[in-house]
């Protein structure tokens, strides 16, 4: 699973101090210079299992494309679970096929033979009971013998009825409810197989998009806990400047405004566009501030610079805000 997180600057206080100095002598109509750094979105690659890392395929600073392999965790456990669940899925599929096909002819013939045998036993038991009753009526047989033959006849009759029901069940075939249960069991087994396939695939950590590997945080053989960031990729999808807007300009700076951006070491001006300005002031200790304190507030802003895609992250930049 992959997560994107904004890169938080660790040099906010020095930049704010520089910005304050630059703004000290500004008056309406002058250009206000705001400093910051060139940034890219940080993509943190995380693992979902604690399996050991068996191979690492990138190095710090390497450029990667979407889907490039970053590292691999030991897949043995995931492969074994997938094999187990695949077998259960196949078993459920075979059971459904059996129910759809219906009973085999051999089973039906066997049921008919069992019914015939049960019928013969019932007729024989009835004949024995009739003779016993006749002998008992003449006083030549005991009451225990009569009870035994009556029980034998009732047992044989019940067995004949059971054999009849078995044959009818086979002749009627599979019920709708049995088919529905088998279909549901197969769907559940298929879902477990797909989940296991996903777990196996996620032992191979790949780049979610183009960018530069900022840092690989683990070594081969280590077991990162689930949810741990194992590598950071600086996305190549968007290059932007992160600067701080002074309080007296905050109301005038809105997303979509064009702005000139200068990058240290580059002898040109880049066309930028304000993408986002924070609604929360940075380093604001209290809500009730004096007019003097309010002038020291600043608001974090991001300025998209499409033409700076080839420049490295972290370069100092200067944004030219027209005086308002």
C-alpha positions in Angstrom: 0.0 0.0 0.0 1.4 3.5 -0.8 0.9 6.8 1.0 1.7 10.4 0.0 2.7 13.0 2.6 3.7 16.6 2.3 7.3 17.4 3.1 7.5 19.6 6.2 10.4 22.1 6.1 12.8 22.1 9.0 14.1 25.6 8.1 10.9 27.5 8.7 12.4 29.9 11.4 15.5 31.0 9.4 13.4 31.6 6.3 10.8 33.6 8.2 13.6 35.7 9.6 15.0 36.4 6.2 11.5 37.2 4.9 11.0 39.7 7.7 14.2 41.5 6.9 13.4 41.7 3.3 9.9 43.0 4.0 11.1 45.7 6.5 11.7 48.4 3.9 8.9 47.5 1.5 6.3 50.0 0.5 3.3 49.8 -1.9 4.4 49.4 -5.5 7.7 47.8 -4.6 8.4 44.1 -5.2 8.4 41.9 -2.2 10.8 39.0 -2.2 9.7 35.8 -0.4 12.2 33.0 0.0 11.7 29.2 0.2 12.9 26.0 -1.3 12.1 23.9 -4.4 10.2 20.8 -3.3 8.5 17.7 -4.6 5.8 15.6 -3.0 7.3 12.8 -0.8 5.8 9.4 -1.4 6.4 7.0 1.5 6.5 3.4 0.5 5.3 1.1 3.3 5.2 -2.6 3.9 2.1 -4.6 5.0 4.0 -7.6 6.5 7.0 -8.2 8.7 8.6 -10.7 6.3 12.4 -10.2 5.9 13.7 -8.2 3.0 15.4 -10.5 0.5 16.5 -8.0 -2.2 16.8 -4.3 -2.8 16.7 -3.1 -6.4 17.3 0.7 -6.2 19.8 3.0 -4.6 19.5 6.5 -3.1 19.2 9.1 -5.8 18.1 6.7 -8.5 15.3 7.7 -10.9 12.4 5.2 -11.1 9.4 4.9 -13.4 5.9 3.8 -12.4 6.0 0.1 -11.5 9.8 -0.2 -11.1 10.7 -2.8 -8.4 12.1 -1.2 -5.3 12.5 -4.1 -3.0 11.2 -7.6 -2.3 10.2 -9.3 1.0 10.3 -13.1 1.5 7.2 -14.5 -0.4 7.3 -18.0 1.0 4.6 -17.6 3.6 2.3 -15.7 1.2 2.9 -18.4 -1.5 2.0 -21.2 0.9 -1.2 -19.5 2.0 -2.2 -18.8 -1.6 -1.6 -22.5 -2.5 -3.8 -23.6 0.5 -6.7 -21.3 -0.4 -6.4 -22.2 -4.1 -7.0 -25.8 -3.2 -10.1 -25.0 -1.1 -11.4 -22.9 -4.0 -10.9 -25.7 -6.4 -12.7 -28.1 -4.0 -15.7 -25.7 -3.8 -15.8 -25.5 -7.6 -15.8 -29.2 -7.9 -18.6 -29.6 -5.4 -20.7 -27.0 -7.3 -20.1 -28.9 -10.6 -21.2 -32.1 -8.9 -24.4 -30.6 -7.7 -25.2 -29.1 -11.1 -24.6 -32.4 -12.8 -26.9 -34.3 -10.4 -26.6 -37.8 -9.0 -24.6 -40.4 -10.9 -26.6 -43.3 -12.6 -24.7 -45.8 -10.4 -26.0 -44.1 -7.2 -29.6 -44.2 -8.5 -29.3 -48.0 -9.4 -27.8 -48.6 -5.9 -30.7 -46.8 -4.3 -33.2 -48.9 -6.3 -31.5 -52.1 -5.2 -31.5 -51.0 -1.6 -35.2 -50.2 -1.9 -35.9 -53.7 -3.3 -34.0 -55.3 -0.5 -35.9 -53.3 2.1 -39.2 -54.3 0.5 -38.3 -58.0 0.6 -37.2 -57.7 4.3 -40.5 -56.0 5.1 -42.6 -58.7 3.4 -40.6 -61.4 5.1 -41.0 -59.7 8.5 -44.8 -59.4 7.9 -45.1 -63.1 7.1 -43.2 -64.1 10.3 -45.4 -61.7 12.3 -48.6 -63.3 10.8 -47.5 -66.8 11.7 -46.5 -65.7 15.2 -49.8 -64.1 15.8 -51.6 -67.3 14.7 -49.5 -69.5 17.0 -49.9 -67.0 19.8 -53.7 -67.1 19.4 -53.7 -70.9 19.9 -51.5 -70.4 23.0 -48.5 -72.1 21.5 -46.2 -69.1 21.5 -44.9 -66.6 24.1 -45.8 -63.0 24.3 -42.1 -62.1 24.0 -41.9 -63.8 20.7 -44.9 -61.8 19.4 -43.3 -58.6 20.5 -40.0 -59.4 18.8 -41.7 -60.2 15.5 -43.8 -57.0 15.7 -40.6 -55.0 16.3 -38.8 -56.7 13.4 -41.7 -55.9 11.1 -41.8 -52.2 12.1 -38.1 -51.9 11.6 -38.3 -53.4 8.1 -41.1 -51.1 7.2 -39.1 -48.1 8.4 -36.1 -49.2 6.4 -38.2 -49.6 3.3 -39.6 -46.0 3.7 -36.1 -44.6 4.2 -34.9 -46.4 1.0 -37.9 -45.0 -0.9 -37.1 -41.4 0.2 -33.4 -41.8 -0.7 -34.3 -43.0 -4.2 -36.8 -40.1 -4.6 -34.2 -37.6 -3.5 -31.7 -38.9 -6.1 -34.4 -38.8 -8.8 -35.4 -35.3 -8.0 -31.8 -34.0 -8.3 -30.2 -31.0 -6.6 -32.4 -28.4 -4.9 -32.2 -24.7 -5.6 -31.1 -24.1 -2.0 -28.2 -26.6 -2.3 -27.0 -24.9 -5.5 -27.2 -21.4 -3.9 -25.1 -22.6 -0.9 -22.5 -24.1 -3.2 -22.3 -21.0 -5.3 -21.9 -18.8 -2.2 -19.2 -21.1 -0.9 -17.3 -20.9 -4.2 -17.5 -17.1 -4.2 -16.2 -16.9 -0.7 -13.3 -19.2 -1.6 -12.5 -17.1 -4.7 -12.5 -13.9 -2.5 -9.9 -15.5 -0.2 -7.8 -16.5 -3.1 -7.8 -13.0 -4.5 -6.9 -11.6 -1.1 -4.0 -14.0 -0.8 -2.8 -13.1 -4.3 -2.8 -9.4 -3.3 -0.8 -10.2 -0.1 1.7 -12.1 -2.3 1.9 -9.2 -4.8 2.6 -6.7 -2.0 5.7 -8.5 -0.9 7.1 -6.8 -4.0 7.3 -3.0 -3.3 7.1 -1.0 -6.5 7.3 2.7 -7.3 3.7 4.2 -7.6 4.9 6.8 -10.0 7.9 8.4 -11.6 10.4 10.1 -9.3 13.8 10.0 -7.5 14.5 7.6 -4.6 15.3 9.9 -1.8 16.3 7.2 0.8 16.0 3.5 1.3 15.6 3.1 5.0 16.3 -0.7 5.5 18.8 -3.3 4.5 18.6 -6.8 3.1 17.7 -9.3 5.9 15.9 -6.8 8.1 12.2 -7.3 9.2 10.3 -4.0 9.0 7.2 -4.0 11.1 3.9 -3.8 9.2 3.1 -0.2 8.2 6.7 0.9 8.4 8.1 3.3 5.7 10.9 1.5 4.0 11.7 4.0 1.3 10.9 7.6 0.2 10.4 8.7 -3.4 10.3 12.3 -4.5 7.6 12.5 -7.0 8.3 13.8 -10.5 4.7 14.6 -11.2 4.8 18.0 -9.6 7.6 20.5 -8.8 6.7 23.4 -6.6 8.2 26.2 -4.4 7.3 26.3 -0.8 7.4 29.8 0.6 5.8 31.9 3.3 3.3 34.7 2.7 3.5 37.7 5.1 0.3 38.6 6.9 -0.2 41.9 5.1 -0.2 40.1 1.7 -2.3 37.1 2.7 -5.6 38.6 1.7 -4.2 39.5 -1.8 -2.6 36.1 -2.6 -5.1 33.6 -3.9 -4.8 30.2 -5.6 -4.3 30.6 -9.4 -2.4 33.9 -9.2 0.7 34.1 -11.5 4.0 34.8 -9.9 7.7 35.0 -10.9 10.1 32.5 -9.2 13.9 32.7 -9.2 16.0 29.7 -8.4 19.5 30.1 -7.0 22.2 29.3 -9.6 19.7 29.5 -12.6 20.0 32.7 -14.7 16.3 32.9 -15.6 12.9 33.6 -14.2 10.3 30.8 -14.0 6.6 31.3 -14.4 4.8 30.1 -11.3 1.2 29.8 -10.3 0.0 29.8 -6.7 -1.6 26.5 -6.0 -2.4 26.7 -2.3 -2.2 29.0 0.6 -2.6 27.8 4.2 -5.5 29.1 6.2 -3.5 28.7 9.4 -0.7 31.1 10.3 2.7 29.7 11.1 4.2 30.2 14.5 1.1 31.9 16.0 1.1 31.5 19.8 -2.2 33.2 20.6 -5.4 34.2 18.8 -5.4 37.7 20.5 -2.5 39.4 18.9 -1.5 43.1 18.8 -1.2 44.9 15.6 2.6 44.7 15.9 2.5 41.0 16.5 0.1 40.4 13.5 2.7 41.9 11.1 5.0 39.0 12.0 2.6 36.2 11.0 3.2 34.2 7.8 1.2 31.7 5.8 2.7 28.7 4.1 2.1 28.6 0.3 2.9 26.4 -2.6 3.7 27.6 -6.1 3.6 25.2 -9.0 6.6 25.6 -11.3 6.2 23.3 -14.3 9.5 24.4 -16.0 11.6 23.3 -13.0 10.9 19.6 -13.3 14.6 18.9 -14.1 16.0 20.8 -11.1 16.9 19.0 -7.9 14.8 19.4 -4.8 16.0 21.6 -1.9 17.3 24.5 -4.0 16.7 27.9 -2.5 14.0 29.9 -4.4 12.8 33.5 -4.4 9.2 34.4 -5.2 8.5 37.9 -6.4 5.2 39.1 -4.9 4.1 42.4 -6.4 3.5 45.0 -3.6 -0.2 45.3 -2.9 
